[in-house]
Amino acid sequence: MPKRGADGGEARWATIYAVVRAIPRGRVATYGQVAELAGIPAGHRIAARAMRFCPEALPWQRVVGKKDARRGQISIEEPDHAELQRALLEGEGVEFDANDFIPLARAGWQPRTILRSRQPRKKRQATKR
């Protein structure tokens, strides 16, 4: 397990993993989308790093790189691992276009709510009227 530092890295990764667990079968999310849903704007690199060390049972294959606004792509450089990701996604019904990209309009995950780790609410003090 990599060193995560004292900057809340473990909590961030746990939140990223919670988002990934919520991605439905047959859908994908980009690293940037996962980071944003985890409350880490512009955190695509943080999400990508967390995914490199994810727990075994996590559906890691559902997180892909973003080619452009309309397409996702497998971003794994190791060929055997990239083939495995593609096979797992195709097994879930994710389709690739003729250029090996994933059309996000068909397979992209659009959650109804944002899954952020919630900060404890501050108790309201009663106001006198």
N, C-alpha and C positions, 0 to 999 in steps of 0.2 A: 504494500500500500504506500503511495507517495506521501511525502510530507506536505501537509496542507497549511501549516502556519497558524497563527493565532488571530487571523483576520475574519473568523467566522466561516472558514472554508468547509468544515465538516457540516455545518448547518446548511450552507449553500448547496452542497452536494446532495444532502438528504432531501432538500426541497426539489432539486432538479430530478432526482430519482422518483419522487412522488408524482411529478408532472409526467414523466415517462411512463409510469405505471398506469396513468389515466388515458394514454393514447389507445384508442380502440383497435382491435384486430382489423386489418385491411386498410388502415389509415397510417399516414406518416406525418411527422412534424419536423421542421428544420431546427438546427442547433440554436439559431437566433430566436425562434419562436419558443422553444423550450426554456431558454434563459429568460425571455421576457415574461412568460407565464410564471416562472419561479421568482419573479420580482428583481431580476438582474438585467436592466436595460443595457443593450449593447454588449451582452455577456456571452456571445456565441462561442468565444474561445474558452471561456470558463466551462460552458456546457460540454464542449467537445472534449476537454481534458477530463471532466468528470466521467464522461462516457467511456473513455479509455480504461478506466478502473472500476467500472460498474459491477454491482453484485451479479452473480451468475444467473439468477432467476429473472432479472430485469429484461423486458422486451426491447433490448438495445437496437435491434434491427429496424425499429420504427422511427429512428432518428436519422435524418439524412442532411446532407449539405444543400445549400440553396444555390442553384445555377443562376436563376433570375426570378422575377416576381411570379412567373407562371410555372416554373419547373424546379424539381428537386433532383439531387443526384447522389449516388453513392460516393462518399468522400474518402473511403478507406483505400490507402495506397497498396497494401499487401494484397496481391491478386486472389489468393485462396480465401482470405477473409471477406473480400469484396464479393466473390462468387457466393459465399455462404450467405451474406446479407441479402443478396438478390434472390437466392433460392428461398430463403425464409419469407421474404416479402411476397414473392410470387405465390408461395404456398398459402398466404393469407388473402390472395386475390388482388394484390397491388399490380397494376399494369405499367409497363414501361413503353415509351414511344419508340419510334424507329431509330432514334439517336441515343437510346439507353437512358433517357431522362424520365422522371416521374412527373406526369402532369398533376400539379397541385390542385387544379380545379376538380379533378376526379378523386384523388387519393389523399389530398391534404386534410388534416384534422382542423376543424373549426370548433373549439370548445365553446360552450354556452357561458361558462363562467371562468374567471381567472383563478387558478389554483396558486395562491400565494400563501406563504407562511404568514399567519396573522400575528401581529403584535398584540399583546394583552391590552385590552381596553382600559383606559383610565377610568376610575370610578368617578361618577359625577357627584359633586357635592350638592346637597340640597340648598336651594336658594330660598331666602326669606322673601316673602311678599308682603 
